[in-house]
Amino acid sequence: TTMSNTYMYNPINLISDANGIVKAVDFTVTVSDGTDEYTVNGHTGLNAPSGEPIPYAQLTKDQVVTWVKSLVGDNMQELADSELAALKSRKATVLSSGTPWA
């Protein structure tokens, strides 16, 4: 049985207007298969809030992650999976590394 990949989203910067309405998010997504992991960087604009916006000071990381996932989650996870597969391929082809001297 192969283990499925897990994804950790981390918003690292919120771009907001003068009213504190978040317009865009810079974030990372780290994919892990339990052995190896790879982190990709992302940026997405946000849709205008429907209804009353959440005051900037009351935003939570979980809320922002929910927004990011709903907008770009599938694409970011595919990119992260691809990069992780490439990393694993590179690791599999390296027979040894280093130098014979101290």
DAMOHU-V340030 format. One line per field, one symbol per residue. psi: psi as a letter, one per 30 degrees, with the letter a starting at -180 (. if undefined). Layout:
psi = ???
This chain:
psi = kkklklkjkjkfkkjlafggkkflkkllkkkkgfellkkkklkklllkkkaklkkeffkleeeeeeeeefegeeeeeeeeeeeeeeeeeeeffjellalfl.
